[in-house]
Amino acid sequence: MINKSHADDVWIEAPVCFYETAQGLKIAAPDSIKINLTGKRADLRLLDTQSTAIHIDSRTLKKGENKIALSDKQMMLPETIKVTGWAPSHLDVKVEQTS
C-alpha cells in the first residue's frame, strides 16, 4: 500500500505531434523529446507512455523559425502526474510554405 502512494518520477521519450496544420505547410521539428514525469508510483504505472505525446497547435506557428516553450498543457496528462523536466527545455520548429 505504501509503495503505490509513494511519489516517484520517470523519464520517457514522447513524440511531438502537430495538429490543425494548414495544407501546403511543411513543419520541421524533432520527432520526440525526453520528459520527466512525477506522480504517485501507481499513477505512473497506469500511464500509457506509448500513447503519451506533446501536442502543438500549428495555428500558433509563424513561417520561418519558431522557438516553442513547452508546458504541461501540451501533454494532456492526468492531474495526478506533473512534468518536472524537459530535454530540451524548448522546441525549435521551422515552418515553410510548400505550394
KOLVEX-76280 format. One record per residue: residue number from 1; residue in three letters; x, y, z of N, C-alpha, C in turn. Coordinates in pm, 1 decimal, decimal comma, padded with zeros to 6 digits, always signed. Atoms other than C-alpha are relative to their C-alpha. Layout:
BEGIN
[site NUM "ala" [X Y Z] [X Y Z] [X Y Z]]
...
This chain:
BEGIN
[site 1 "met" [+00082,3 -00118,9 +00000,0] [+00000,0 +00000,0 +00000,0] [+00087,1 +00125,9 +00000,0]]
[site 2 "ile" [-00087,8 -00116,1 -00007,0] [+00280,3 +00242,6 +00084,8] [+00067,7 +00023,9 -00134,4]]
[site 3 "asn" [-00068,6 -00015,0 +00127,8] [+00460,4 +00175,1 -00243,5] [-00087,3 +00065,0 -00106,1]]
[site 4 "lys" [+00088,5 -00056,0 +00101,5] [+00153,4 +00268,4 -00452,8] [-00019,8 +00149,6 +00016,6]]
[site 5 "ser" [+00021,4 -00142,7 -00022,0] [+00117,1 +00610,6 -00290,8] [+00131,0 +00077,8 +00006,4]]
[site 6 "his" [-00131,1 -00063,4 -00003,5] [+00490,3 +00682,7 -00285,8] [+00022,4 +00081,5 -00128,1]]
[site 7 "ala" [-00030,8 -00085,3 +00116,2] [+00593,8 +00970,0 -00514,3] [+00121,0 -00056,2 -00072,5]]
[site 8 "asp" [-00108,0 +00053,0 +00082,3] [+00817,6 +00867,5 -00798,9] [+00012,2 +00086,1 -00124,8]]
[site 9 "asp" [-00012,5 -00070,6 +00127,2] [+00948,6 +01003,6 -01125,4] [+00059,6 -00094,2 -00102,5]]
[site 10 "val" [-00046,8 +00082,7 +00109,9] [+01029,1 +00858,7 -01464,1] [+00026,1 +00089,1 -00120,7]]
[site 11 "trp" [-00026,9 -00069,2 +00126,3] [+01186,4 +00984,8 -01787,2] [-00058,6 -00083,7 -00112,1]]
[site 12 "ile" [+00052,0 +00067,6 +00118,0] [+01003,2 +00897,0 -02108,8] [+00036,1 +00080,8 -00123,3]]
[site 13 "glu" [-00018,2 -00070,7 +00127,0] [+01054,0 +00984,6 -02472,3] [-00137,3 +00010,2 -00063,8]]
[site 14 "ala" [+00133,8 -00023,3 +00054,2] [+00739,1 +01140,2 -02616,2] [+00009,4 +00060,8 -00139,7]]
[site 15 "pro" [+00000,6 -00058,6 +00134,0] [+00667,1 +01211,3 -02982,6] [-00061,2 +00139,6 -00000,2]]
[site 16 "val" [+00054,5 -00134,6 +00018,8] [+00594,5 +01566,3 -03097,1] [-00102,2 -00008,8 -00113,0]]
[site 17 "cys" [+00109,6 +00006,8 +00097,9] [+00258,7 +01591,3 -03278,6] [-00055,4 +00140,2 -00025,3]]
[site 18 "phe" [+00057,7 -00128,7 +00038,2] [+00123,7 +01892,1 -03468,3] [-00141,3 -00023,3 -00050,3]]
[site 19 "tyr" [+00138,0 +00009,9 +00047,3] [-00248,3 +01945,4 -03525,9] [-00044,4 +00134,0 -00056,3]]
[site 20 "glu" [+00053,1 -00118,7 +00068,9] [-00454,6 +02196,5 -03727,2] [+00104,0 +00058,9 -00096,4]]
[site 21 "thr" [-00102,4 -00044,7 +00094,9] [-00176,3 +02212,0 -03986,5] [-00065,2 +00035,0 -00133,3]]
[site 22 "ala" [+00056,3 -00045,2 +00126,9] [-00276,6 +02413,7 -04291,3] [+00065,5 -00074,1 -00115,5]]
[site 23 "gln" [-00051,9 +00066,3 +00118,2] [-00238,4 +02247,8 -04626,9] [+00107,3 +00087,4 -00063,9]]
[site 24 "gly" [-00106,8 -00073,7 +00065,0] [+00081,8 +02346,3 -04804,1] [+00109,8 +00046,7 +00094,0]]
[site 25 "leu" [-00105,6 -00035,2 -00094,6] [+00288,3 +02391,3 -04486,9] [+00087,0 -00121,1 +00029,5]]
[site 26 "lys" [-00095,3 +00104,0 -00037,9] [+00599,0 +02189,6 -04412,3] [+00057,5 +00039,2 +00135,5]]
[site 27 "ile" [-00049,8 -00027,5 -00135,1] [+00696,3 +02166,4 -04044,8] [+00119,4 -00090,5 +00026,9]]
[site 28 "ala" [-00120,6 +00074,2 -00035,9] [+01049,0 +02063,0 -03948,2] [+00023,8 +00017,6 +00149,5]]
[site 29 "ala" [-00016,7 -00001,9 -00145,9] [+01088,0 +01970,2 -03580,4] [+00054,2 -00135,1 +00044,1]]
[site 30 "pro" [-00042,9 +00130,5 -00051,3] [+01239,3 +01698,0 -03363,8] [-00118,9 -00097,2 +00005,0]]
[site 31 "asp" [+00105,0 +00101,3 -00005,7] [+01041,8 +01373,0 -03376,1] [-00049,9 -00022,4 +00142,2]]
[site 32 "ser" [+00037,6 +00024,5 -00138,9] [+01044,5 +01341,3 -02996,2] [+00093,8 +00075,4 +00093,7]]
[site 33 "ile" [-00086,3 -00056,7 -00104,2] [+01182,0 +01484,7 -02672,5] [-00017,1 -00082,1 +00127,0]]
[site 34 "lys" [+00006,1 +00071,7 -00127,4] [+01254,5 +01344,4 -02327,9] [-00072,1 +00085,6 +00103,4]]
[site 35 "ile" [+00081,5 -00069,3 -00099,8] [+01016,9 +01433,2 -02046,4] [+00010,7 -00073,5 +00132,5]]
[site 36 "asn" [-00001,1 +00057,9 -00133,9] [+01047,2 +01377,9 -01671,7] [-00137,1 +00019,0 +00062,3]]
[site 37 "leu" [+00132,1 -00002,9 -00060,0] [+00713,6 +01289,5 -01511,5] [+00009,5 -00038,6 +00146,7]]
[site 38 "thr" [+00003,7 +00028,4 -00142,8] [+00642,5 +01291,4 -01136,8] [-00144,3 -00021,8 +00042,3]]
[site 39 "gly" [+00132,7 +00029,6 -00052,0] [+00346,5 +01142,2 -00955,4] [+00005,6 -00121,4 +00090,2]]
[site 40 "lys" [+00005,0 +00121,6 -00080,2] [+00230,6 +00854,7 -00741,2] [+00044,2 -00117,3 -00086,7]]
[site 41 "arg" [-00052,9 +00114,8 +00073,0] [+00400,2 +00532,4 -00838,2] [-00111,5 -00075,5 -00073,3]]
[site 42 "ala" [+00112,2 +00071,8 +00062,1] [+00063,3 +00366,0 -00908,5] [-00052,0 +00074,7 -00123,0]]
[site 43 "asp" [+00047,2 -00079,4 +00114,1] [-00044,7 +00652,3 -01137,1] [+00097,4 -00006,9 -00116,9]]
[site 44 "leu" [-00101,2 +00008,6 +00105,9] [+00282,4 +00641,2 -01330,0] [-00004,0 -00136,7 -00067,5]]
[site 45 "arg" [+00008,8 +00134,6 +00058,5] [+00245,2 +00265,0 -01379,1] [-00121,6 -00013,8 -00091,4]]
[site 46 "leu" [+00122,3 +00007,7 +00081,1] [-00107,3 +00312,5 -01517,5] [+00006,9 +00084,0 -00127,1]]
[site 47 "leu" [-00012,0 -00088,7 +00115,1] [+00003,5 +00580,9 -01763,9] [+00047,7 -00077,6 -00122,5]]
[site 48 "asp" [-00039,1 +00063,7 +00125,8] [+00019,8 +00454,1 -02121,4] [+00104,3 +00088,6 -00067,1]]
[site 49 "thr" [-00107,4 -00084,1 +00053,3] [+00357,8 +00600,5 -02214,2] [+00013,3 -00012,9 -00151,5]]
[site 50 "gln" [-00006,8 +00017,2 +00145,0] [+00326,2 +00462,2 -02568,9] [-00093,9 +00096,3 -00073,3]]
[site 51 "ser" [+00093,2 -00092,5 +00065,2] [+00034,6 +00697,9 -02638,7] [+00012,0 +00142,1 +00055,0]]
[site 52 "thr" [-00024,5 -00133,5 -00053,3] [+00170,0 +00997,9 -02445,6] [+00078,3 +00080,0 -00103,6]]
[site 53 "ala" [-00064,6 -00082,1 +00102,6] [+00265,3 +01280,4 -02682,6] [-00010,7 +00147,3 +00036,2]]
[site 54 "ile" [+00003,6 -00145,1 -00013,6] [+00333,0 +01652,9 -02698,2] [-00082,7 +00052,0 -00117,6]]
[site 55 "his" [+00092,6 -00047,6 +00102,8] [+00050,1 +01823,4 -02888,7] [+00019,8 +00150,4 -00020,8]]
[site 56 "ile" [-00025,6 -00139,9 +00034,1] [+00131,0 +02152,2 -03067,0] [-00102,9 +00044,8 -00104,1]]
[site 57 "asp" [+00095,5 -00058,6 +00093,4] [-00135,5 +02365,9 -03237,5] [+00077,9 +00075,2 -00107,0]]
[site 58 "ser" [-00075,4 -00060,8 +00109,8] [+00013,2 +02454,3 -03576,9] [-00043,9 +00142,5 -00032,0]]
[site 59 "arg" [+00049,1 -00135,6 +00027,0] [-00202,4 +02768,5 -03597,6] [+00078,7 +00104,5 +00078,7]]
[site 60 "thr" [-00078,3 -00094,0 -00080,9] [+00026,1 +02926,8 -03333,3] [+00138,4 +00025,7 -00059,8]]
[site 61 "leu" [-00132,5 -00013,3 +00060,8] [+00331,8 +02892,9 -03559,2] [-00000,5 +00103,4 -00110,5]]
[site 62 "lys" [-00017,1 -00093,6 +00110,9] [+00461,6 +03156,6 -03796,9] [+00098,4 -00060,3 -00098,7]]
[site 63 "lys" [-00095,4 +00050,6 +00098,4] [+00653,7 +03092,5 -04116,6] [+00140,4 +00040,8 +00042,8]]
[site 64 "gly" [-00137,7 -00022,8 -00040,9] [+01025,6 +03065,4 -04052,7] [+00031,0 -00075,8 +00128,2]]
[site 65 "glu" [-00045,9 +00063,6 -00123,2] [+01193,6 +02982,4 -03722,8] [-00094,9 +00030,9 +00116,1]]
[site 66 "asn" [+00084,4 -00013,5 -00118,7] [+00983,2 +02925,3 -03408,8] [+00069,4 -00067,4 +00117,4]]
[site 67 "lys" [-00052,0 +00060,0 -00123,1] [+01101,0 +02860,9 -03053,6] [-00120,3 -00014,6 +00093,3]]
[site 68 "ile" [+00120,4 +00026,9 -00077,6] [+00822,1 +02695,9 -02852,8] [+00037,3 -00040,6 +00141,8]]
[site 69 "ala" [-00015,8 +00037,7 -00140,9] [+00820,7 +02691,7 -02473,3] [-00096,5 -00114,7 +00027,5]]
[site 70 "leu" [+00082,9 +00117,3 -00026,2] [+00689,5 +02356,0 -02356,3] [-00069,3 +00012,0 +00135,0]]
[site 71 "ser" [+00075,5 -00005,2 -00125,7] [+00422,3 +02318,6 -02087,4] [-00081,4 -00127,0 +00018,4]]
[site 72 "asp" [+00082,4 +00116,7 -00033,4] [+00214,4 +02053,1 -01911,7] [-00126,5 -00005,0 -00085,3]]
[site 73 "lys" [+00125,9 -00006,8 +00074,6] [-00091,8 +02170,3 -02107,5] [+00009,0 -00071,2 -00134,4]]
[site 74 "gln" [-00018,3 +00064,6 +00129,8] [+00054,4 +02026,7 -02428,2] [+00006,3 -00151,8 +00011,0]]
[site 75 "met" [-00016,0 +00143,4 -00021,0] [+00076,6 +01679,9 -02273,7] [-00130,2 -00076,8 +00020,0]]
[site 76 "met" [+00127,7 +00066,2 -00027,7] [-00286,6 +01603,3 -02180,8] [+00017,3 -00116,4 +00097,6]]
[site 77 "leu" [-00025,2 +00100,0 -00104,1] [-00180,8 +01417,2 -01866,8] [-00108,0 +00003,6 +00106,4]]
[site 78 "pro" [+00090,5 -00003,7 -00115,4] [-00395,4 +01315,3 -01570,1] [+00049,2 +00104,5 +00100,8]]
[site 79 "glu" [-00036,9 -00103,2 -00097,9] [-00399,2 +01578,9 -01292,7] [+00100,8 -00049,2 +00103,6]]
[site 80 "thr" [-00088,7 +00055,8 -00102,4] [-00204,0 +01344,0 -01065,4] [+00144,3 -00014,4 -00046,4]]
[site 81 "ile" [-00135,7 +00011,5 +00054,8] [+00100,6 +01344,3 -01295,8] [+00043,7 +00136,5 -00051,8]]
[site 82 "lys" [-00054,3 -00130,7 +00038,4] [+00317,7 +01652,6 -01347,0] [+00130,0 -00017,6 -00078,8]]
[site 83 "val" [-00127,8 -00004,1 +00071,8] [+00600,4 +01732,0 -01587,7] [+00096,7 +00081,9 +00084,4]]
[site 84 "thr" [-00099,6 -00070,7 -00081,0] [+00911,7 +01826,0 -01389,6] [+00129,0 +00027,7 -00076,3]]
[site 85 "gly" [-00119,7 -00027,0 +00078,1] [+01167,9 +01833,5 -01668,0] [-00020,7 -00030,7 -00146,8]]
[site 86 "trp" [+00003,5 +00016,4 +00145,4] [+01214,0 +01861,6 -02043,7] [+00144,1 -00004,9 -00049,0]]
[site 87 "ala" [-00131,9 +00001,1 +00062,3] [+01516,7 +01774,3 -02255,1] [-00018,6 -00015,4 -00150,2]]
[site 88 "pro" [-00037,0 -00136,7 -00038,3] [+01544,0 +02003,9 -02441,8] [-00117,2 +00073,5 +00065,8]]
[site 89 "ser" [+00101,8 -00076,7 -00072,6] [+01352,3 +02272,4 -02249,3] [-00092,9 +00078,0 -00093,1]]
[site 90 "his" [+00085,1 -00066,5 +00099,0] [+01209,2 +02424,7 -02568,7] [+00011,0 -00076,9 -00131,1]]
[site 91 "leu" [+00004,9 +00069,2 +00127,8] [+01128,2 +02310,6 -02919,2] [+00029,7 +00099,2 -00112,0]]
[site 92 "asp" [-00031,6 -00081,8 +00117,0] [+01289,5 +02461,0 -03230,0] [-00074,2 -00058,3 -00119,1]]
[site 93 "val" [+00084,5 +00045,2 +00109,8] [+01045,3 +02440,2 -03521,3] [+00017,8 +00096,2 -00117,4]]
[site 94 "lys" [-00009,7 -00081,6 +00121,3] [+01083,9 +02560,8 -03879,8] [-00122,1 -00029,6 -00085,9]]
[site 95 "val" [+00120,1 +00012,8 +00081,5] [+00775,2 +02626,0 -04092,0] [+00025,5 +00063,2 -00136,7]]
[site 96 "glu" [-00017,7 -00047,8 +00137,6] [+00786,4 +02661,2 -04471,4] [-00128,3 -00020,9 -00079,0]]
[site 97 "gln" [+00111,4 +00015,2 +00094,8] [+00521,5 +02712,8 -04738,9] [+00050,4 -00087,6 -00113,5]]
[site 98 "thr" [-00045,6 +00090,0 +00106,7] [+00545,1 +02427,9 -04992,9] [-00071,3 +00023,5 -00131,9]]
[site 99 "ser" [+00069,6 -00021,2 +00128,4] [+00288,5 +02536,8 -05251,4] [-00057,6 +00139,6 -00008,2]]
